[in-house]
Amino acid sequence: MGERHQTATEMAEAASGWLDSLTPEQRAVARGAVPDGDEPADAERRRWFYTPTDHGGLTVHEMQAAQQRAAMRLVATGLSLAGYVTVATTMGLENVLDRVEGFVTRFDRERGRDPGLYYLRVFGEPGGDRPWGWRFGGHHVSLNNLVVGGELVATTPCFMGADPASAPLLGGAVARPLARVEDLARDLVRSLTPELATRAVLLDRAPSDFVTANRSVVSDGDQVIPLAGIWRDERFRDDAEQAKLQALSDAIDQAAGLSAEDHRAVAYTTEPRGIPGSELDAGQREVLRSLLATYFDRVPEGVSPLRSYDEAALDAVHFAWAGPTEPGQPHYYRLQGPRLLIEWDNTQRGANHAHSVWRDPEADFGLDVLRRHRAAAH
């Protein structure tokens, strides 16, 4: 049995165990339509978020303790140990963020920063002949997995964030869940020759968020979506809470200070911007490979694409940066190549609020495999 089949088998066992533990009422919320690519019924599976909004599914709050354990067992099947620790830490950071903000944030619900508001949903029948998948998400976490023909075929979009990105621990230690994701990229840009740096740095200021945001499909020319636009509902029921969100969103954009021309300079383009790996020296290429690993190794080793990145593949990965290169300053970077889009930003809350996403622009949510599956079935 191949490693993608083995992982899919483990996922199916865990998903079935979780679903079997639920009441009929819980199961009605926890189940989603069979993944079917282009069908309208599949649109919900392709909706994803990284803000503290309704991600769709059954929340941790709505589960009993044994059900929570079963849910986290399923989540663990889609992650390496390091990936799982990062996700669990991110969930716990909600309590830290609540303290940072003075325990007052609501976002049109009882508690705006809530480690129990992470949502799990299974699409289709785990382990069956038809395609199936699962999604787990909440503030700063979005995991999207698809199984077709008993094989795990898609793990993107894969989003992990941290707020605060850096927080104190006892004895002068610091908690930085995404430290290497940030530091390796900074090491790379600071190692460039002046000529390469001029081409790699797209702008001396960073956008307020990563550029493609939570779009289901990325397209040439995509620009930053303001915070207020990255929620399931267009507006909150509570007008006062909506006004607070809009004011926060406006303040974030104003702090970034990008003009229309600046936004065009960092917009997503299907033709990669920045410098290709082929122009890096041996040491820089190793840093680039290590940086890729901070994204690819979020999933189990057997399904990580890192092993397929030979020298030719590394040549085609482009690296671009925006913002200052000094630590502690708002910044953004992008890695882009064939079937690859990685974005990072740490700009908000005084550059102490980080976002990172790994995508496959051609096949997010396994749409390429689903199209072939549908064609073969007809």
PyMOL commands that set and color helices and strands:
alter all, ss='L'
color gray80, all
select helices_A, chain A and resi 3-21+24-30+40-42+44-46+60-62+65-77+81-100+170-172+179-190+194-200+227-229+239-256+260-266+277-279+282-296+301-303+305-308+311-315+348-351+364-377
alter helices_A, ss='H'
color red, helices_A
select strands_A, chain A and resi 31-32+58-59+119-123+132-138+141-148+151-154+158-162+167-168+174-175+201-203+275-276+318-322+331-337+340-346+354-359
alter strands_A, ss='S'
color yellow, strands_A
deselect
rebuild
show_as cartoon
